[in-house]
Amino acid sequence: MQIVPELIQVFGWSALTFMLTLLLTPIYLKAAKRFKLGKQIRENAMSGEEALIFREMHAKKTGTPTMGGVIMWGSVFLIIIFSRFLALVGLIDHSLLQRGLVYLPLFTLVAVGVLGAVDDWLNIRGIDGVKGIKARPKFLWLTLFAVLGAWWFYYKLGFSHIHIPSLGDFDIGLWYIPLFMLVIVSTANAVNITDGLDGLAGGLLILAFAAFGVIAFMKGQLMLAIFCGLMIGSLMAFLWNNVPPALYYMGDTGALAFGATLGVIAMMIDSLVVLIIVGAIFIVETLSVIIQLVSKKFFRKKVFLVAPLHHHFEKKGWGEAKITMRFWIIGAMLGVVGLIVGLLGMGIN
């Protein structure tokens, strides 16, 4: 059966990425120590106030190496380039560098990863007393990238419709462009917001990419399924060293990159509804921040002890491991529901 060799490819490439990321970890940790790439606990909340409660809860994490996302998406990039070499010498029939199928998510991963790396670097080093890229410039850079992606999808690839399971396809014309922009910017920021506890965002991303990998595989998009496998392999290697207490953090370097790439893959396999389901925790985390900001601005009251939501539970006395595991359990259930919805939308029952 053709399905077995294809599954072997998906798992094989994923395993290679896992091993490469683990092999690069000691090199990264030495570099992080040499260049003093330690995590800096933020001093101010998003509302501009001093983040006193947050600093109290996370002071012990100061100095833990960050920017680990570099070896995560770096491993994905290197494996894809390595596959090109294997194809050139005739060891495999096709490389993973398939134009149109892998270029888009790979470019997203690296481009947004570089933006996140700059933000992390500035947060560590600071320029004229300013830590990191300010929210507005960061948002504008992400939006610019999303505009380029939306233009490519709409004008070059001909995407203009969304698929709603059980209802069919709906052509939304030019509205596809702002929708694409919203998805990419929102997903990148939502994952970044969720990346606040050891292993939390990493585990949820694995579940989301797993769901999309299965859907891509069932749609016959093998290269995208393999790409999802590469992401999972890298994230698993990250989790290997990120379970409490974390050996290092992915930082904005990883969270923004993996979040934006998740959004791009969802749009590539026409699974926006599935993204909303499997990414529900990311959405709730983001909404908790928005609700907190609005409530404090207009009513001078806090809805949550601390935002985002995972810090609220942390302040209530839940341990990091308990919060992470419970969010993972919910994420796994949402992943299964999203997968079922996605497969039913394909007519598989």
Summary of the structure (lengths in Angstrom):
residues: 349
radius of gyration: 19.9
end to end distance: 20.6
largest distance: 66.3
contacts: 1213
relative contact order: 0.14
helix: 70%
strand: 4%
